[in-house]
Amino acid sequence: MNIQSPPIGPGNAQVMNRFELTKRLVGTLKDEAVIGGIGNTNFDLWSAGHRAENFYMLGSMGLAIPIALGVALAQPKRRCIALEGDGSLLMQVGCLATVAMLKPKNLIMVIMDNGSYQITGSQPTATAFGTDLVTMARGAGLAQSAWAADEQMFDEMMARALKEDGPWFIAVRIDDKPGVGATERDPVLITDRFMRGMGAKISGF
Ligand SMILES: Cc1ncc(C[n+]2csc(CCOP(=O)(O)OP(=O)(O)O)c2C)c(N)n1
């Protein structure tokens, strides 16, 4: 990924579709942990095909990156991917500085920026008024931060992030299509399955 030239920003990145991108990503995965943030990112993650290594955040905004960071630190040999919405990241933006400080090589952050709090009625977020999340991530100290210009570039960036040392911050502009399907809303089950998927729980209880 050439993150300097040509300069891709929120103004010239192609508007893509979250479910399409999520499907493309999930199709390339092996044992990577994926944390879907509250709302449409986790709905589309679920709909792209449930995996034992997926965790679906329910209830609180902004926790996909903090949870993925914890998993990345606990299991340094496993790649951990956070899928987060722009509104949720803006609510918990300090996590970028924490990631930059701790520098987990195995963490990949993917931000689905639709410029809105879509799931609660599409109220606009600050990105609809010019806030550039990649610039914010770089300012936090995350040098390997970039916008994906299109689907092909997204695939290339993900392939590189899955091989080379991170942390990586990849932002995509997405359309206003709603999430496909809905995650099972059972936090105990979600946590239990994920812990087993991580090999962190093996008993029957
Ligand atoms: C702390 C907190 N504040 C507000 C909400 C209500 N809420 C749930 S999802 C959401 C919008 C999420 O926006 P974004 O992360 O951009 O994802 P999108 O809906 O666009 O997929 C809001 C406001 C919440 N669950 N938690």
PDBQT file of the ligand as one rigid body, heavy atoms in Angstrom, charges set to zero:
ROOT
HETATM    1  C1  LIG A 301     -22.848   5.160  24.625  1.00  0.00    +0.000 C 
HETATM    2  C2  LIG A 301     -23.973   5.021  23.619  1.00  0.00    +0.000 A 
HETATM    3  N1  LIG A 301     -24.559   6.121  23.108  1.00  0.00    +0.000 NA
HETATM    4  C3  LIG A 301     -25.562   6.003  22.204  1.00  0.00    +0.000 A 
HETATM    5  C4  LIG A 301     -25.986   4.772  21.843  1.00  0.00    +0.000 A 
HETATM    6  C5  LIG A 301     -27.129   4.637  20.798  1.00  0.00    +0.000 C 
HETATM    7  N2  LIG A 301     -26.548   4.196  19.552  1.00  0.00    +0.000 N 
HETATM    8  C6  LIG A 301     -26.417   2.875  19.261  1.00  0.00    +0.000 A 
HETATM    9  S1  LIG A 301     -25.725   2.599  17.786  1.00  0.00    +0.000 SA
HETATM   10  C7  LIG A 301     -25.613   4.240  17.471  1.00  0.00    +0.000 A 
HETATM   11  C8  LIG A 301     -25.047   4.739  16.169  1.00  0.00    +0.000 C 
HETATM   12  C9  LIG A 301     -23.779   4.044  15.751  1.00  0.00    +0.000 C 
HETATM   13  O1  LIG A 301     -23.201   4.763  14.672  1.00  0.00    +0.000 OA
HETATM   14  P1  LIG A 301     -21.985   4.192  13.867  1.00  0.00    +0.000 P 
HETATM   15  O2  LIG A 301     -20.982   3.636  14.784  1.00  0.00    +0.000 OA
HETATM   16  O3  LIG A 301     -21.522   5.240  12.921  1.00  0.00    +0.000 OA
HETATM   17  O4  LIG A 301     -22.580   2.955  13.084  1.00  0.00    +0.000 OA
HETATM   18  P2  LIG A 301     -23.775   2.903  11.989  1.00  0.00    +0.000 P 
HETATM   19  O5  LIG A 301     -25.046   2.947  12.756  1.00  0.00    +0.000 OA
HETATM   20  O6  LIG A 301     -23.607   4.035  11.058  1.00  0.00    +0.000 OA
HETATM   21  O7  LIG A 301     -23.552   1.560  11.359  1.00  0.00    +0.000 OA
HETATM   22  C10 LIG A 301     -26.118   4.998  18.537  1.00  0.00    +0.000 A 
HETATM   23  C11 LIG A 301     -26.182   6.495  18.570  1.00  0.00    +0.000 C 
HETATM   24  C12 LIG A 301     -25.375   3.647  22.422  1.00  0.00    +0.000 A 
HETATM   25  N3  LIG A 301     -25.742   2.412  22.137  1.00  0.00    +0.000 N 
HETATM   26  N4  LIG A 301     -24.356   3.794  23.303  1.00  0.00    +0.000 NA
ENDROOT
TORSDOF 0
